[in-house]
Amino acid sequence: PQLPSPTTTVRTIATPATEPSSTPPSSPTRGVEATQRPTPTPDAKLIIVGEEEMSRAITGGATEAQGLKAEGLQIRFRDDRMAVAADRLELGPVQVQQLMISGRLVAEDGKLYFEAETISPRGLVASLLPSLANQMLAQLTGQWYIEEVQARDGRLLLRIR
């Protein structure tokens, strides 16, 4: 799943796109399904993503492409940082219990990147997580040129071109 295309609204990724999609439902470029209506705003270049919506987007398909399975996944956005916790993470035959990873989200050259600062527990799978996180972020936000990113009060704010 990817985040929906912006229109003249600010919305979370749980909000459906109001314009018709020419992309088939099985396509990885299709927006995340949702039940809420868009919130009108004069700023068509701002995308707001909540913690729950990001967790659902990731567990709903973004990790499958990487061969990653997560149980008890929680994502937190605070003070321009993203923290990810999982009760259990599997990458092929390798498992990690009680994973914690945190770091900064950075917009660079139109792309969104995660720069890991702490990872616990250490190990082979944990060392692969920053690059896997960046692949998932590219999949989720690849349709936009991201100029600025902020992580505040449980929300990720993406300013796009």
Disulfide bonds with the S-S distance in Angstrom:
none
